[in-house]
Amino acid sequence: MNLIPFLGTVELLTAALLIAGVWSVRASVLGAGASVLTFLVTSSFVLSAPASGPSLGGVPALSAVPGAFLLKDLVLLAAALFLPGRALQRAKR
């Protein structure tokens, strides 16, 4: 079963919710929650990523190809964790 179309659809819906969050607090909270879940799933790939490569001399470290992608997702996860709080602050005003 190919999950790529499903994941792409989820990411596009998440992006649409985040954009709609400019006008709707509910959309912002839903989009932020979907972002957090998406980045938690993709960040979990760090556990199964190749830990060493020939260019690393056998040293345990993330190789360049999946490593940069996975580290980017950790940064985006941190940003996504910040979004629901901001949306809820907007709702209180």
C-alpha positions, 0 to 999 in steps of 0.5 A, a space after each residue: 500500500 502506497 501511503 505517499 498520496 495519503 501523507 501528501 493530502 494530510 500535509 496539504 490539508 494541514 497547510 490549508 488549516 494553518 492559512 485559514 488560522 489567520 481568520 479562524 482560531 479553530 482552524 489555527 488550533 486544528 492546523 497546529 495539532 495536525 502539524 504536531 502529529 505530522 512532525 512527531 511521526 516524521 521525527 520518529 524516523 530518526 530511530 530507524 535512519 542509517 546511523 553511519 555512512 561511508 563518508 562518516 568513517 564509521 562514526 555513529 552520526 546521521 548521514 547527510 541525506 536523511 539526516 538534514 531532512 530529519 533535523 529539519 522536522 525537529 525544528 518544525 516540530 518545535 515551531 508547531 508546538 508553539 502554534 496552539 498556545 498562540 492560537 489559544 491566546 488569540 481566542 482569549 482576547 
